Amino acid sequence: MPNHDNLNVLRRGVLAWNSWRARRKRFDLSRAHLSDVCCDRACFAGADVNQMLIIGASMCGIFLEISRGAQSELAKGYRQLRQIRMLV
């Protein structure tokens, strides 16, 4: 489950999020539902984004750091990302 404090910061906007996350090394957004959130230009480096639901979220220009273990999971989600890209 996502840390709801982390999610609430993201919902305040990208400027608040990027400023807040710059002071932290790790944070949890796993299983977060971002379908109504504008994440344009957000930095997700250091975030646990395992199973984060992003369908309908605005994610233009995000920065996402991917660990080696997550690369196979990303390959599984590639179709979903590709569909989102086509909608943008």
C-alpha positions as CSV (number, residue, x, y, z in Angstrom):
1,M,0.0,0.0,0.0
2,P,1.2,3.5,-0.7
3,N,2.2,5.8,2.0
4,H,-0.7,8.2,2.0
5,D,1.4,11.1,3.2
6,N,3.6,10.6,0.1
7,L,0.6,10.5,-2.1
8,N,-0.9,13.6,-0.6
9,V,2.3,15.6,-1.4
10,L,2.1,14.4,-5.0
11,R,-1.6,15.5,-5.2
12,R,-0.5,19.1,-4.2
13,G,1.4,19.4,-7.4
14,V,4.6,18.7,-9.1
15,L,6.5,21.6,-7.6
16,A,5.6,20.6,-4.1
17,W,6.4,17.0,-4.9
18,N,9.8,17.6,-6.5
19,S,10.8,19.9,-3.6
20,W,9.6,17.4,-1.0
21,R,11.2,14.3,-2.6
22,A,14.6,16.1,-3.1
23,R,15.0,15.9,0.7
24,R,14.3,12.1,0.8
25,K,16.1,9.1,-0.5
26,R,13.3,6.5,-0.5
27,F,9.5,6.7,-0.5
28,D,6.6,4.5,-1.2
29,L,4.1,4.9,-4.0
30,S,3.5,1.2,-4.5
31,R,0.0,0.4,-5.5
32,A,-0.9,4.1,-5.6
33,H,-3.8,5.0,-7.9
34,L,-2.7,8.1,-9.9
35,S,-5.5,8.1,-12.4
36,D,-6.6,11.6,-11.4
37,V,-3.1,13.1,-10.8
38,C,-1.0,15.4,-13.0
39,C,2.5,14.1,-12.6
40,D,4.0,16.0,-15.5
41,R,7.8,16.6,-14.9
42,A,7.7,14.7,-11.6
43,C,10.8,13.0,-10.4
44,F,10.2,9.5,-9.1
45,A,13.9,8.6,-8.5
46,G,14.1,6.5,-5.3
47,A,10.4,5.7,-5.3
48,D,8.9,2.3,-4.9
49,V,6.5,2.4,-7.8
50,N,5.7,-1.4,-7.8
51,Q,2.2,-1.9,-9.3
52,M,1.5,1.9,-9.4
53,L,-1.8,2.4,-11.3
54,I,-1.1,5.2,-13.9
55,I,-3.9,4.7,-16.4
56,G,-5.4,8.1,-17.1
57,A,-2.6,9.9,-15.2
58,S,-0.7,12.7,-16.9
59,M,3.0,11.6,-16.9
60,C,4.7,13.8,-19.5
61,G,8.4,14.3,-18.9
62,I,8.7,12.2,-15.7
63,F,12.0,11.0,-14.4
64,L,11.9,7.3,-13.3
65,E,14.9,5.4,-12.0
66,I,14.5,1.7,-12.6
67,S,16.4,-1.0,-10.6
68,R,17.7,-4.1,-12.3
69,G,15.1,-6.3,-10.6
70,A,12.3,-4.0,-11.8
71,Q,13.4,-4.2,-15.4
72,S,11.5,-7.5,-16.0
73,E,8.4,-6.1,-14.4
74,L,8.7,-3.0,-16.7
75,A,8.9,-5.3,-19.7
76,K,5.5,-6.8,-18.6
77,G,4.0,-3.3,-18.3
78,Y,5.4,-2.0,-21.6
79,R,2.1,-2.5,-23.4
80,Q,0.3,-0.4,-20.8
81,L,2.9,2.3,-21.1
82,R,2.7,2.2,-24.9
83,Q,-1.1,2.6,-24.8
84,I,-0.7,5.6,-22.5
85,R,1.8,7.1,-24.9
86,M,-0.5,6.8,-27.8
87,L,-3.3,8.6,-25.9
88,V,-1.0,11.6,-25.0
